[in-house]
Each structure stands twice: as C-alpha cells, then as structure tokens.
Amino acid sequence: MNWHGAAETAAGIAASWTGEGGPGGAILLFDEAGPRAEACGGLAAIETGTAFAADTIVRYASISKHFLASLLLASSATVPDAIGLGDRLGEHLPMLQPALGGVSVGHALDMTGGLPDAMETLWLLGVPLTAAIGRAALLRFVASLDAVNFAPGSELSYSNTGYRLVEAALQAKGVDYAAALRARFFAPLGLGISLAEDWATPVAGLAPGYWRGPRGWERGQYGMHFSASGGLTGSARDLAVWAQALLADRPPTKALLQRLSTPRHMADGRPSGYGLGLASTEPWGRPLVGHGGSLPGYKNHFLLDPDARAGVVVLANREDADAQDIALRVMAALHGATLPEPAAPDALPPGLFAAEAGPFWLRTGGGRASFLGAEETLYPQPDGALASRSATLPMRLRATADGGIAGEIGHAARQFRPVPPDAQIEPGWSGVWVCAAQGARVTVADGALTTGVGPLRETRPLQPIGGGRALIERQSGAWRQVACLSFAGGTLDLATNRSRVLRFRRG
C-alpha cells in the first residue's frame, strides 16, 4: 500500500481548506496497529481563528448509527433480555401504531423497514428544522404515525427513525444509552466520544459547523433531538482509534466489524448492500465498508478496508465538503487505484420524469439523478446501465426505447415516463386540506401551496407533473426539500423519499 501517496492526497485537500481561510477538517490514515498519517486544514472556529486539528471535536452525525448496533450486538451475548434483531418494535414500545410496531428491529436498523423519517415528516408538515423538539415530544410524534413508506423488506430507503426507536426501547428497559456506550466501549479504549441530546447541549471544545450562505460563511442550525441516529460527538483521532479496534478484531470490539458490515437481505433474498449502521461499496472492485454523517455545517465519512486492515477518517465542519468522495480518493491513492469517472451529462435523457401512479418522480441531468428529492451521482456500468455507488440510495437505471427511464431504485423496480409538457394545475386541487392526526392544515390556491402560521407562513408555487401530482421546493439553510403532492378525490398526499405517509383530507 502506498501510504506516502495517500498522505500526499490528504495533505493537498487539507491545504486547500487552509488556503481558502474558512472552515476545514481533518483526514486521518491508519491501520490496525495505529496512525499512519494525518492532514488537517482550515479553521475549527472562524470567530476565533482556531485551526482545525485531529483532536478538534465535531458532530459525527449518522456515523453514530453503528455504535448503537455495536451495543446491541455486544449485549445480545451477555444480557438475557437484550433487544434482538428479530424482535418487533411494538414488543418494546407498545405505544407505536401497528404499522410501525410490526417492523422488526433488524429492518428498523438496516433501512428496509419503511419507517418514515421523523425530521422529513415534520418538515413536510411545515415544522422548521431549527425548531427545538425534545426526546419525549419526538417519540410521541413518531408514535402517532399509522403507516410505513413501504412493506418491510421490499425496498431500501434511508431513515433515522429506526435508530431513534431502538434507543427509546433501550431507555424503556432502564438502559442509559450514553452510560452504556461509555462503559462498554469508550472508557476501555480511552475515547473522548460523548452523546449530545441536541444542538443546545454544551459539548466541550465543539467546533461549530458552517455553510456558505448569501452573506458568506454562516453557522448551521438544527433543533430536533438527535438520538442514537446522529448524536455522538468526538474527534477524528477518537474515531480513528475506534476504527483501529474494529480492524484489529480485539476486545471490546471483537467480532463486531464483520457482523456490522455484512449486508442484510431484502425480502426476496437479495443482499441489500447495507448492514447495521455500516454500508458496503466496491468503487474499483475492492470491498470497503464505512458510513457518512451530515448535520447542518458538518460533513463526515470513514472507510475501512477489512482485507488490508487499513482505513481513513474524514471529518469537516463545512457543508460543502464531499467527505465520502474525499475518503474514496485517499483510499484509492493508498491502493494505487483509479476511481470510476461519473457518467457523462447526457448519459441519460435529461429532464423530469414520473411514474404512472404514486408520488414517484425522477429528475436527471449532469450525470446525476434525483428520486423523490434524494440525489445521487451516476456511474457507467459494464452492461450499459448507470448506477449510484450509494448503499443507502442504490440506483440502477437506463434509458428505454420509448424515451423513458427504467431500472431499480432502493432495490425496487421503477419505470418513469417524461412529464408531459402540457401538465397543468387542476382546479380541483384548490381548497383547504387538513391532516387531522397531526393537527396540520395547508391551503392550495392560485397554483401554490401555503403552510404555516404567522412569520412561518410560506407560499410555494406548484410544478405540475401530470397524473394529479405536483412538486414544491423549500429551503432551510443549506438543506433543500422537494416534495410531491398527489391529489386523488378528497385526499392529498405529501411525500419525499424518506417520508410517504402524510395524508390530508378536504377541510
């Protein structure tokens, strides 16, 4: 392995952050024995001019997920009443509606459970991402949802809700999740990783996260309770030490890496590519495992090569950092490999497409595809198809002879036709629509959707896509949401990729 070449690649990326004078990050290379190289650049805090270092504390975001899975797997061998992957969520959380309560713990954690994402669902209802919503209130909200996005095992779609619910199940058993992690893993390994309840929880030495707004660099904001899905904070060095322990297969993480990273299976037996908080990828034919994390102003990723027992950690406090791409570039340099080039801009017919029925739509262009608002870069495959390299949004698409696009998204078959150029807003859409279960009310008038009250009242134009459907777009800081409205008789459904369960009726 070319450690020198990988270190040079990392150093060049870090130097670009320093040269820009804005926020930055840390890139650490290691093997099972210890660190091999580190590169840090940019600022941990713009306000104080503090340089970003390997010990700078950031929010791990969704990298946190595999720590919960690790605790469950480690506990199952020693605790008689531990939560099992085959248990139904409702066995531990009886307040859940039957649809969510019937999902197994394994499906909840491997992204095939169809659980609607709490944040996405609240945003669809008009609740700002910056609204302060605590643990109990969020659990009550999730417990009020009475449908899943799809039948468990039939599709794969990313959701944080499963990890939130499993942590709640642990809490119901009297388990202090933060204390359990500290006792089982962090203290034995000498790690400074900690669990933050929410954005307002004080964390010593935490670097702010930044996004580049119209006024320059601004601090990211987020209000909702984090939970085990994304609440851990720590440094790049902490995460590297943890990853080294996974690679070395020694206590307290013995046998965990293989169990966490082994892909789970769809209902029809096909491997999903996603395990228990870790995702598999083979960008140049070599198997790698890892996971990313994103919160407003933070972009992180780590990758492990189990065969070579080597890895890379990338943590950044800047929204524009493509941490996964950086990790792949460094890992490719380590192995002397060449990363596949993205698809040509016109590899698929560019434009807006929609399925014959349901909220399913696709936008293509520039070598990328956006499905229900979730976007991925596409890469050419030997058989002529175009595929994403994401285990959390797997796509495999190709153009059809009749001008459409067909293939699989989330391991589910999909077929799309071009949106007709004469698609129009229909008069029957106008009126007041009410979601009684959530106490929500929206208004459709003059070709636009209005949500919220007072200063949060917003009106967004509808973009018709045919078949009684239209799209709206909203923005919160650097984050963007594109939702589909589906009108059918007296109902209005609001959906994104991560949330497809909200139904409104005429008020």
matplotlib code that plots the C-alpha trace (Angstrom):
import matplotlib.pyplot as plt

x = [0.0, 1.2, 0.9, 3.0, 0.8, -2.4, -0.9, 0.0, -3.5, -4.9, -2.4, -3.4, -7.1, -6.4, -4.1, -6.9, -9.1, -6.2, -5.6, -9.3, -9.2, -12.6, -13.7, -11.8, -11.4, -9.1, -8.1, -6.5, -5.0, -4.4, -4.0, -4.9, -1.6, -2.1, -2.0, 0.0, -0.7, -2.8, -3.7, -5.6, -6.5, -8.8, -10.4, -12.3, -13.8, -13.9, -14.7, -11.5, -9.2, -8.6, -7.0, -8.7, -6.7, -7.0, -8.4, -11.0, -14.5, -17.3, -20.7, -20.4, -24.0, -25.0, -21.7, -23.2, -25.5, -23.2, -22.3, -25.9, -25.8, -22.5, -24.1, -27.0, -24.7, -22.3, -25.2, -27.1, -24.4, -24.4, -27.8, -30.7, -33.4, -31.4, -33.2, -32.9, -32.9, -35.9, -38.0, -40.9, -40.6, -44.0, -42.8, -40.6, -42.6, -46.3, -47.4, -46.5, -49.2, -49.5, -47.8, -44.6, -44.8, -44.8, -41.4, -38.6, -35.6, -33.3, -35.4, -35.5, -31.7, -30.9, -33.1, -35.5, -38.3, -40.1, -40.1, -40.9, -38.1, -39.2, -37.3, -38.5, -42.1, -42.1, -40.6, -43.3, -45.8, -44.1, -42.1, -38.7, -35.5, -34.4, -37.5, -36.4, -38.2, -37.2, -36.9, -40.4, -42.2, -40.5, -41.3, -45.0, -44.9, -43.5, -45.9, -48.8, -47.8, -50.0, -48.3, -44.9, -43.4, -43.4, -43.7, -40.7, -38.0, -39.5, -37.3, -34.4, -34.7, -32.7, -34.4, -33.2, -36.4, -35.4, -32.3, -34.4, -36.9, -34.4, -32.7, -36.2, -36.6, -33.4, -34.5, -37.8, -35.7, -33.9, -30.7, -28.8, -27.6, -24.7, -23.5, -23.7, -21.6, -19.1, -18.8, -18.8, -16.6, -15.4, -13.7, -11.8, -10.5, -9.7, -12.1, -13.5, -16.6, -19.9, -23.6, -25.2, -29.0, -29.5, -27.9, -28.1, -26.3, -22.9, -20.0, -16.5, -14.4, -17.1, -16.2, -19.2, -20.5, -20.7, -22.4, -21.8, -24.9, -25.6, -23.7, -20.7, -20.0, -22.9, -23.3, -25.6, -28.6, -30.7, -33.3, -34.5, -33.4, -30.5, -30.9, -28.7, -29.2, -26.8, -26.0, -22.4, -19.6, -15.9, -12.6, -11.1, -8.5, -11.2, -12.9, -9.7, -8.8, -12.3, -11.9, -8.5, -10.0, -12.7, -10.0, -7.8, -10.7, -9.8, -11.9, -14.0, -14.9, -14.0, -16.1, -18.2, -16.9, -18.0, -21.4, -21.9, -20.8, -22.3, -25.0, -28.5, -31.1, -34.3, -37.5, -36.7, -33.2, -31.1, -28.3, -29.1, -25.6, -26.3, -25.6, -26.2, -25.0, -22.3, -22.5, -20.6, -19.1, -16.7, -15.8, -12.9, -13.7, -12.2, -14.7, -14.8, -17.2, -18.0, -20.6, -21.1, -22.7, -24.3, -25.8, -26.0, -22.4, -20.8, -19.8, -18.1, -17.2, -15.0, -14.0, -12.4, -10.6, -11.1, -8.8, -5.9, -6.8, -6.5, -8.8, -9.4, -11.4, -12.7, -14.3, -15.2, -17.1, -18.0, -21.2, -19.6, -17.1, -17.8, -16.5, -17.3, -15.5, -12.5, -12.4, -12.6, -9.9, -7.5, -8.3, -7.7, -4.3, -3.4, -4.1, -2.9, -6.4, -8.3, -11.8, -14.5, -15.5, -19.1, -21.5, -21.5, -24.0, -26.2, -25.8, -29.5, -32.1, -32.1, -35.4, -38.3, -40.0, -42.8, -44.2, -47.6, -49.0, -48.0, -45.7, -42.7, -40.7, -37.2, -35.1, -32.0, -29.2, -25.5, -24.8, -27.0, -30.5, -32.9, -35.6, -38.3, -35.8, -32.9, -30.0, -27.0, -24.2, -24.4, -21.5, -21.4, -21.6, -20.2, -23.7, -24.6, -26.7, -25.9, -25.7, -25.1, -22.4, -24.5, -25.7, -28.3, -29.8, -28.9, -29.9, -29.5, -31.1, -31.1, -32.9, -35.8, -36.6, -39.8, -38.0, -38.5, -36.2, -36.4, -34.5, -34.2, -34.1, -33.8, -33.8, -37.4, -38.3, -39.2, -40.4, -40.7, -42.1, -41.3, -43.5, -45.9, -45.1, -48.7, -49.1, -51.3, -52.5, -56.0, -58.9, -60.0, -56.8, -57.8, -59.0, -58.1, -56.6, -56.4, -54.3, -56.3, -53.8, -51.2, -53.4, -51.9, -53.6, -52.5, -54.1, -53.9, -54.8, -53.6, -51.3, -49.4, -49.3, -49.4, -48.3, -47.5, -48.8, -47.6, -44.0, -43.6, -46.3, -44.9, -46.3, -44.6, -45.5, -46.7, -44.9, -47.4, -46.0, -49.2, -51.4, -52.9, -49.4, -47.2, -43.9, -42.9, -39.5, -38.4, -35.0, -33.6, -30.1, -28.0, -30.7, -33.3, -36.5, -38.5, -41.9, -44.6, -48.3, -50.6, -54.3, -56.9, -60.6, -60.8, -57.2, -53.9, -50.7, -47.4, -44.2, -40.5, -38.1, -37.8, -41.5, -44.5, -47.2, -48.9, -52.5, -54.6, -58.4, -60.5, -61.2]
y = [0.0, 3.5, 5.3, 8.2, 8.7, 8.6, 11.1, 13.4, 13.3, 14.0, 16.9, 18.5, 18.5, 19.9, 22.6, 23.8, 24.4, 26.3, 28.4, 29.4, 30.8, 29.3, 26.2, 23.0, 19.4, 16.5, 13.5, 10.6, 7.4, 4.4, 0.6, -1.8, -1.0, 2.7, 6.0, 6.3, 9.9, 12.9, 16.1, 19.0, 22.3, 25.3, 26.6, 24.9, 28.2, 31.2, 33.5, 32.8, 31.8, 28.4, 25.9, 22.6, 19.7, 15.9, 16.4, 19.0, 17.9, 17.8, 16.2, 12.7, 12.8, 9.5, 7.8, 7.4, 4.7, 1.8, 2.5, 1.7, -1.5, -2.4, -2.1, -4.3, -7.0, -6.9, -7.0, -9.9, -12.3, -11.3, -9.9, -12.4, -9.8, -7.9, -6.5, -8.9, -8.1, -10.3, -8.6, -6.4, -2.8, -2.9, -5.6, -3.0, 0.2, -0.7, 2.9, 2.5, 2.2, -1.4, -0.4, 0.8, -1.6, -4.5, -3.7, -5.8, -4.3, -5.7, -4.0, -0.8, -0.7, -1.9, 0.8, -1.8, -1.2, 1.5, 3.7, 7.3, 9.7, 11.9, 15.0, 14.7, 14.2, 17.2, 19.3, 18.3, 19.5, 22.9, 22.4, 24.2, 22.2, 24.7, 24.1, 22.8, 19.4, 17.2, 13.4, 12.8, 15.1, 13.4, 9.9, 11.0, 12.3, 9.1, 7.0, 8.9, 7.8, 5.0, 3.9, 2.9, 4.0, 0.5, -3.1, -4.1, -5.8, -4.7, -1.6, 0.2, 3.9, 5.8, 6.7, 7.8, 6.7, 3.1, 4.1, 6.6, 3.9, 1.3, 3.8, 4.5, 0.8, 0.6, 3.5, 1.7, -1.1, 1.3, 1.4, 4.8, 4.7, 7.2, 5.5, 2.0, 3.2, 4.7, 1.6, -0.9, 0.8, 4.4, 4.0, 0.8, 2.4, 5.8, 7.6, 11.1, 10.4, 11.6, 11.7, 15.1, 15.3, 18.2, 21.2, 23.2, 20.6, 22.0, 20.0, 21.0, 22.1, 21.5, 23.2, 25.0, 23.7, 26.2, 26.6, 29.1, 31.4, 34.6, 36.6, 34.3, 31.6, 31.1, 28.7, 25.7, 25.3, 22.2, 22.0, 18.4, 15.8, 13.8, 10.3, 7.4, 8.1, 11.0, 12.4, 11.4, 14.0, 13.3, 14.0, 12.4, 10.8, 9.3, 7.8, 6.5, 4.7, 3.2, 2.1, 0.6, -1.5, -2.8, -3.7, -5.4, -7.5, -7.3, -6.6, -4.6, -4.7, -8.3, -9.8, -6.6, -5.4, -8.4, -8.5, -4.8, -4.7, -7.9, -6.8, -7.6, -9.0, -7.9, -9.9, -11.8, -12.8, -10.3, -8.7, -5.0, -3.6, -2.1, -3.7, -2.5, 1.1, 0.3, 0.4, -1.7, -0.4, -1.6, 1.5, -0.2, -3.8, -3.8, -4.3, -1.3, -0.6, 2.6, 5.3, 9.0, 11.6, 15.0, 17.7, 21.4, 22.5, 19.1, 16.5, 13.3, 9.9, 6.9, 4.0, 0.7, -1.9, -5.1, -7.2, -4.7, -3.7, 0.0, 2.9, 6.6, 9.1, 12.4, 15.0, 18.5, 21.5, 22.8, 21.9, 21.9, 19.1, 15.9, 13.7, 10.4, 11.5, 12.6, 9.3, 7.4, 9.5, 8.9, 5.2, 5.0, 6.7, 4.2, 1.3, 2.9, 2.6, 4.8, 5.8, 5.4, 8.6, 9.8, 9.4, 11.9, 14.7, 13.3, 9.6, 9.6, 11.8, 15.0, 16.2, 15.5, 12.0, 10.5, 7.0, 6.1, 6.3, 7.2, 10.1, 8.7, 11.1, 11.4, 14.3, 13.6, 15.8, 16.4, 12.7, 12.8, 11.6, 12.8, 10.4, 11.9, 14.6, 12.4, 12.9, 10.7, 10.8, 8.0, 5.9, 3.8, 0.0, -2.7, -3.7, -0.2, 0.7, 3.7, 3.1, 5.1, 4.0, 4.6, 1.7, 4.0, 5.1, 2.4, 3.2, 1.3, 3.0, 3.0, 4.8, 3.0, 3.0, 5.0, 7.9, 6.9, 5.6, 2.3, 0.2, -0.1, 2.5, 1.2, -2.3, -1.7, -1.8, 1.6, 2.9, 6.6, 8.5, 12.1, 14.6, 15.9, 19.5, 20.4, 19.2, 21.7, 22.6, 21.3, 23.5, 20.6, 21.0, 24.3, 24.5, 23.8, 20.4, 19.0, 16.2, 15.6, 13.1, 15.9, 18.9, 20.3, 22.5, 23.6, 25.7, 25.3, 28.4, 30.3, 27.5, 27.5, 25.7, 27.7, 26.2, 27.5, 30.4, 33.9, 34.6, 30.9, 31.2, 30.3, 30.0, 27.9, 27.5, 24.1, 22.5, 20.1, 16.7, 15.1, 12.4, 14.7, 15.5, 18.5, 19.3, 22.0, 23.0, 24.5, 25.5, 25.7, 27.0, 24.6, 21.9, 21.5, 19.5, 18.7, 17.2, 15.6, 16.4, 13.7, 14.6, 11.9, 12.8, 14.0, 13.3, 15.0, 13.0, 14.7, 12.6, 12.7, 9.7, 9.4, 10.1, 8.9, 8.6, 12.0, 12.2, 15.3, 15.5, 18.4, 20.7]
z = [0.0, -0.9, 2.4, 1.1, -1.9, 0.3, 2.7, -0.1, -1.4, 2.0, 2.5, -0.7, 0.2, 3.7, 2.2, 0.0, 3.1, 4.8, 1.6, 1.5, 5.1, 6.0, 8.0, 7.4, 8.6, 9.4, 7.4, 9.2, 7.8, 9.9, 10.0, 12.8, 14.6, 14.8, 12.9, 9.6, 8.6, 9.3, 7.4, 8.9, 7.3, 7.7, 10.8, 13.7, 14.6, 12.2, 15.1, 17.0, 14.1, 15.8, 13.5, 12.8, 14.3, 14.7, 18.2, 17.2, 18.3, 15.8, 15.5, 14.0, 12.8, 11.2, 11.8, 15.2, 14.0, 14.0, 17.7, 18.6, 16.6, 18.2, 21.7, 20.7, 19.2, 22.1, 24.7, 23.0, 24.0, 27.7, 28.6, 28.8, 27.9, 25.3, 22.3, 19.5, 15.7, 15.2, 17.9, 16.7, 17.7, 19.3, 21.7, 23.4, 22.5, 22.9, 22.2, 18.5, 15.9, 14.5, 11.2, 12.9, 15.8, 13.4, 11.9, 13.2, 14.9, 12.2, 9.5, 11.5, 11.6, 8.0, 6.3, 4.8, 7.4, 5.6, 8.7, 7.8, 8.8, 11.7, 10.5, 6.9, 8.0, 10.3, 7.6, 5.3, 7.9, 7.9, 11.2, 10.7, 11.1, 13.7, 15.9, 19.4, 19.8, 22.7, 23.0, 24.5, 22.0, 19.1, 20.4, 20.8, 17.2, 15.8, 17.8, 16.1, 12.6, 11.4, 8.2, 6.8, 3.5, 2.1, 3.1, 5.2, 3.1, -0.2, -0.6, 0.9, 1.9, 4.4, 7.7, 11.1, 12.9, 13.5, 15.5, 17.4, 18.3, 19.3, 21.6, 23.1, 23.6, 25.5, 27.6, 28.3, 29.7, 32.0, 29.9, 29.9, 26.4, 26.9, 30.0, 28.4, 25.4, 27.8, 30.0, 27.1, 24.6, 25.2, 28.6, 27.7, 24.6, 26.2, 23.8, 24.4, 22.4, 24.0, 23.3, 22.8, 23.3, 20.9, 19.3, 22.6, 24.7, 25.8, 24.3, 25.4, 22.5, 19.9, 16.6, 15.0, 11.7, 8.8, 5.5, 2.8, 2.6, 0.8, 3.5, 3.4, 6.0, 8.5, 11.4, 10.7, 12.9, 13.9, 16.6, 17.0, 19.5, 17.9, 19.4, 18.7, 15.0, 15.0, 18.4, 19.1, 19.2, 19.1, 17.2, 14.2, 16.4, 18.6, 15.5, 14.1, 17.4, 17.4, 13.8, 14.5, 17.3, 14.8, 12.3, 14.9, 16.0, 19.6, 22.8, 23.4, 19.7, 18.8, 16.0, 15.6, 12.3, 10.3, 12.0, 11.4, 7.8, 6.5, 4.1, 5.1, 2.7, 1.0, 1.4, -1.9, -0.6, -2.5, -0.5, 0.2, 0.4, 3.8, 7.1, 10.7, 10.5, 8.0, 4.2, 1.7, -1.5, -4.2, -6.2, -8.1, -7.3, -3.8, -0.9, 1.5, 4.4, 6.2, 6.7, 6.4, 8.5, 7.8, 10.0, 9.1, 8.7, 9.3, 6.6, 7.7, 6.4, 7.3, 5.2, 6.2, 4.1, 6.2, 4.0, 4.2, 7.7, 6.8, 7.0, 6.6, 8.6, 7.2, 9.4, 8.3, 9.7, 6.3, 4.5, 1.0, 1.9, 0.0, 2.8, 1.0, -2.2, -0.1, 1.7, -1.6, -3.2, -0.3, -0.2, -4.0, -3.6, -0.9, -3.3, -6.4, -7.9, -10.2, -9.2, -11.9, -13.7, -13.3, -16.1, -19.0, -18.5, -21.3, -20.4, -19.5, -21.2, -19.1, -17.7, -15.3, -15.3, -13.4, -12.7, -14.0, -10.4, -6.9, -5.8, -7.7, -9.8, -11.2, -12.3, -14.4, -15.8, -15.4, -14.7, -11.6, -10.7, -8.1, -6.9, -4.7, -3.9, -2.9, -5.4, -6.4, -8.9, -11.5, -12.9, -16.1, -15.6, -17.9, -19.0, -20.1, -17.1, -14.9, -11.1, -8.0, -5.6, -2.6, -0.4, 1.1, -2.2, -4.7, -8.2, -11.4, -14.4, -18.2, -20.9, -22.6, -26.3, -25.8, -24.2, -20.6, -17.9, -16.1, -13.6, -9.8, -7.0, -3.5, -4.9, -6.1, -9.8, -11.2, -14.5, -15.5, -18.4, -19.4, -17.7, -20.4, -21.4, -21.1, -17.5, -15.7, -12.3, -11.9, -10.4, -8.1, -6.1, -4.7, -1.1, 2.5, 3.3, 6.8, 8.3, 11.5, 13.0, 13.1, 13.5, 10.3, 7.7, 4.2, 1.5, -2.2, -4.2, -7.3, -8.2, -4.9, -1.6, 1.7, 5.0, 8.5, 10.6, 11.4, 10.4, 9.5, 6.9, 3.5, 0.0, -2.6, -6.3, -7.6, -10.5, -12.1, -13.3, -14.5, -13.1, -10.4, -9.0, -8.4, -6.8, -4.3, -3.1, 0.2, 1.6, 5.1, 5.2, 3.0, 3.1, 0.4, 0.2, -2.9, -2.1, -4.2, -3.8, -5.0, -5.3, -5.6, -5.0, -1.5, -0.4, -0.7, 0.0, 0.7, 0.1, -0.2, -0.5, 3.3, 4.2, 2.3, 5.0, 5.3, 4.1, 4.1, 3.5, 2.4, 5.3]

ax = plt.figure().add_subplot(projection="3d")
ax.plot(x, y, z, "-o")
ax.set_aspect("equal")
plt.show()
